[in-house]
């Protein structure tokens, strides 16, 4: 787990908007998106639009809607975070 993944997962114990993540983490937009996409592919985060979980989104759909999405760590993500 990278330091960026660890710090991002630390913010995702509750549903957190992309905007909130950007404000609380010291990552530029490119690195934050890259980190979230990597964790999404590992199954460590879920994506939400308003209060509804978005299931089976393609990478392209996520990237097109990043700024309107919220994120939450999955059980697998929390376990990886806590094992570090």
URLINQUI-V907337 format. One line per field, one symbol per residue. phi: phi as a letter, one per 40 degrees, with the letter a starting at -180 (. if undefined). A space follows every 50 residues. Layout:
# URLINQUI-V907337
phi->???
This chain:
# URLINQUI-V907337
phi->.ccccdcccdcbcbdbcdccccccbcbcdcccccccccccccgcbbbbbg bbccbfccdcccccbdcbcbbaccdccccccccc
